[in-house]
Amino acid sequence: MRLGYFAMPMHPRGRAWADTLREDREAVILADRLGFHDAFIGEHLTDRHENITNSLVFLATLVPETRQIRLATGTTNLSHLHPALVAVHAAMFDHLSGGRFILGVSPGALPSDAELLGILDEDRNQLFAEAIDVITALWERDPPYRIELPGNRFPVTTATTYDDEAGVGIVGRPLQQPRPEIVGTVVAPFSKGVVAMGARDFHPLSANFLLPQWVATHWPNYVEGKRSVGESASPADWRIARTVFVADDARVAEAYGRADARSPYRFYYTKMVAKMRSLGRLGLFKTSREQPDEAVTLDGVLDDLVICGTPDAVAEQLLTFRERTGDFGELVYAGLDWVDPDLARRSMELMATKVMPQIEDALGTGGAA
């Protein structure tokens, strides 16, 4: 089983923007040194606490600072940009990174971002679907481009201005052929979008804030999508993110991971519960669809979604989690604010050097990726 890193970094109000960006970069550099397979970085335009506005720009600063870790947008919000821009910028980044790029995509879920861009009343899921069709078509086709897909609002062409001798009207292709890996973040139970991912050979990443029983609903849909095109689904293609804190001492783990008022895990889920309540999506935290909203409490969410403890305890909890979801290829460690930098770094170190070897031994993989 691979170990990945995912951050929609949520920093408390009052921290200097430059300081939080420096910390977020340091976390990815540490993940690279510890052998993490990839690092997904989220983006929002109008969120005080999640203050990376362009994941591709952020990741570009890490290309010379890292050696082996794959750098992934987590995600590029496709409703925010013309798809031709995404295609050309992503292709260039793939070359800059030496082929270490993963394109993580989503529609863009934050309503205030949509309002800022004047698309609050638009169907962002439809924008997403149309955009990804154009991106993949640009990477697949030769110039001059005449991409006019039925019902797609993004006609793309260079037919009028294409000049092969002058070298204009040509979109650069990614280094990885036929294209980089495309990963879609899945944030809803029973998501039908996962069916489409399977059909198109995109790979799902199940969000860290979903209960285990809702995460488990994603795999059957991915299998369905693969079968629809006559292919078999491989668990190696499924990533699952979890909110994990590992410490040498069990009491420290419980305090920093859940109980202490200054816990970054407590802060993160305080904000997540508030956001989902305002969006009418508290069902993500419910153990059943019939559970009333008032039954969703912060302490209950922390108990359900934060995996914390010593390396032995965390390994046991993760193996139990895997029994509920079934096999998957990558465990993605969710990165949060470094309230205590020493504890945050130590957690990542213990995850890579103590927890994962125990999981690999239990699964009989012997460290195989």
N, C-alpha and C positions, 0 to 999 in steps of 0.2 A: 504494500500500500504506500502510495506517495504521500508526502506532507507538503501542503501548500499554505499560502498566507493570503488573507483577504482583509482589507481595511476600508471601511467607510468611516475614516477617523472622526470620532466625535469628541471634540475638545470643549472644556468648560469655558464659559464666558470670561473674558478678562485676560486670557493668555495672548501674548503677541503672536500675530499671524506668522511672522518669520520663524518664531520659536517652534510652533507646531509643525510647520513644514519641515524644519530641520529634524525634528523628532521622527516624523513619519518617514523621512528618507533614511534615517539611522536604522529604523526597524527593518526596512527592506535590505539594507546593506548587511545587517546582522543575519537576516534570513538566508541571504546568499552564502555567507560564511558557514552557516550551520547546515547547508545542504538542502534547504527547502527547494522544491521543484519549480514553483512559480509564485508570483506575487500579483494579486489583483487589487487595483486601486479604484475606488469609487469617485464619483464627481457630482457636485451640485452647484448651481449658480447662486442660490439665494438662501443658503442655510448657514446661520452664524456658527453652528457647532461643527458641521461637516464642510470644512472650508477649502477643499481641493476643487477648483472650478473646472479644471481640464486635466483628466487623468493622463492623457498622452503627453502633454507638456511636462507634467510632474515626472513621469517615467523617463522622459528624455534626459533628465538630469542624472538619472541613475545608470545610464548605459556605461559610462566610463568608470563607475564606482563598483560595478558588479562583474562577475565572471561567468557564472553558469546559470543563475536563476532566470527563468523565463518571465518576461515583463508583460503584464496583461492589463488592459483596461477593464475596470470592474464596476461600472461599465461605461462604454461610450453610449450616451443617451441619443438615440438616432432621431428622435423628434426635434432635436435642437439644432441640427446641422444639415445642410444639403448633402445628400449621399455621395455626390462626386467629391466633395471636400474630404469626407471620411475615407473614401477609397484612396485618394492620392496621398493624404497625410499618413494613413496607416501603412501604405506601401513604402513610403520613405522611411518610416520608423522601423519597419522590418529590416531594411538594409542597414540603418544606423546601428541596430542592435545585433547585427550578425545573424539574423534569423531566430532571435529569441523572443519574438513577439507573438502574443495571443490576443485576438480581437474579442473582447467581451462586450456584449451588446444587450441593450434593453430599450424599452420605449421612453423611459424617463418618467418617474412616478411622482415627483414633487410638484404639486399644483402651483406653488409660487414661482417655480422655474418657468412653467408654461405661461403663466400670466406675464412674467417679465418679457417673454418672447412673443406675446400676442397670440398664443395658440391655446389658451385655456379652454376654449370651447371646441377644439379640434379632437378628433379621435386619435389619440397618440399611439394606440396599438395599430391602427391602420397606417399611420405615418411610418411606424417601425417596419411593418411588413413591406411596404412599398420601398422604403429606403434600402433594406437589406437585399432586395431583388436587384436594385440598381448597382449596389456595391459589388456583388458577386458577378454580375454581368460585365461590368467594366474590367474586372480582373480576368475574365474568361475570353473576352472578345478582342479581335484585332481592329485597329483603326482603319478607316474612319468609323466612329461610333454612331449608330442609329438605334438607340435604346428607347423604344416607345412601347412600353408594356401595357396591355389592356387595363384600363382603370387606374393606371399609375400616374400620380400628379407630377412625377419627376422625369419628363422626357429629357434625355441626354444625347447630344449629338456634337460632333466636330466635322460633319460632312462638308460644310461650307468652307471651312478654313483649313482643313487638313492638307498638309504638304509634306510628303515623306522626305523629299530632298532637303527641305529647310528644317525638318525635324519638329514641326509644330502640329498640334491637334492630336497628340499622342499621350496617353496616360501611362505612367510607369507602373510596372507590375511588382508585386512583393517578391522578396528574395525566395521565400518558401513557395514551392510550387506543388500543386496548382494554386494553393492559397494557404495563409496561416490558419491554424486552428481557430474556429469560431465557437465561443462559449456564451450561452445565455443564462442569466441569473433567473432562478425560479423562486417566486415569493408567494405563491398561492397554492393551497391544497388542490389536488386533482387538476392541476393546470393543463389545459388543452394545448397550450403553447409547447409543451414538452413533446406532444405527438408530432407537431411540425418540425421540431428540432431533430427528432429521430429520422423523419423522412428526408431531411436535407443534410444529414450528417453534421449537424451542430451538436455540441455537447452541453449537457445541463449542469448547472451549479446550484444546488439547493441551499437556500438562505439559512444563515445561522439562527435566525429568530423564529424558525418554524418548529413546532413540537414534533417529536419523532414520528408519531402516527401520521402527520401530514407530510413529512418528508417521504415516508414510505409510499405515498400515493403517486410519486413522480415516476418511479421505475416502470410500473406497468404501462404508463402512457408512452414512455420512451420506447419500450419494447413494441408497442402498437405502431408507433411511427416507423420504426425500422422494418417491421413486417410488411408495412404498406408498400415498401419499395423492394421487397424480396431480400432483405438483409437481416442478419442477426445482431442483436444488441450485445455490446460488450460492457460488463461492469467497469472495466478500466476507464471508460469514457465518462463515468458519473462521478462528479465531485460533490461533496457535502461539507458545508461550512458549519463549524460549531464554535461556541463561545467558551474558551478553555483558559483556566489559570492553574499553573502548576507551581508548587512551592516545596521547599525541603521540609517545612513544618506544617502539619495539618491545621493548627490554629491560625497561622498566618494565612494559609490558603482560604479558610472560611471567612476571615475578616476582610481580606483584600478582594476576594472573589464575590462576596455577597453582603456581609453584615455591616461592615464599617460605613459610616455616613460618607466618608471620602472615597469609598470604593469606586474605581472607574467603571466597573461592571454594573454597580447600582446606578450610577449616573447614566450610563448608556441605556439601560432598560427603562429608567424613568422617562427619558426622552422618547424612546421607541414606543412605549405604551401611550404616552400623550399624543404622539403623531398618529398612531394607528387609531386611537379613539377619535381624533378630529377627522380622519379620513373615512370613518365608519368601517374599519378593518380589524376590529378587536378579535374577530374570529380566528386570526392567526395564533392567538394565545389561548384559545379555548380548547378544553379537552374534548368537547363535543359541540356540535352545532346548536344544541338546545341550551347550552350554558348561558345564563343571563350575563349582560355586560358587567353588572356590579360584582359578579363573582370573580372577575379578573383583577387580581391584586398584584402589586409590585413584588411582594415577597413570594407569592405563588409563581410568578413568571421567573424570578431568579432561581427558585428551586427546580423548576422544570427545564430551564434553558442554560444555566451556567454549570459547566462541568469543572469542578475544582477539587484540589486535594494534593496529596503527595504523588510522586510518579506512579507508585503502585496503585493507588486509589483511582487516579485518572485513567490509567490503562484499563482497569477493570470496568469503569463506567463507560468508556468508549467501546469496549468489546460488547457490553450489554446493549449499548445503543445500536451497534451493528447487527445484533441479533434481531432487533425490531425493524430495521430498515432493509436488511439483506445486504449482499455484497456490493461494495463500491470501490472505485479505484483510487480516490484521493480524499484524504481528510484535510480540510482547509481551516487553518487556525485563524480566528478572527482577531485582528489587532485593534486595541483601544488606546485611549490616552495613557501616557506614562506618568501617572500620579507619583509613583515611586519608580524611578528609572531602573534601579538595581533589581527590584522585584520583577519588573516587566521583562528586562533582559534575561533574568534567571529563568523565568517561566518559559521563554522561547528555547533557551538552552536545554532545560530539562525535557521539554517536549520532544526536541530532536534527538537528544542523546540517551534519554532514559525511557520515555513513554513509548516512542515509536519502535525501538527494538523489542520491547515486551509484546507489543501488538503483532509485530512481524513474527516473533517466535510462536505466539499463540495461533497465528494463522498459518504457520508453516511456510511463510514466504521467504524467510532468511534474508530479508533486506532487499528483495527484488522490487524494482519499481513497477 
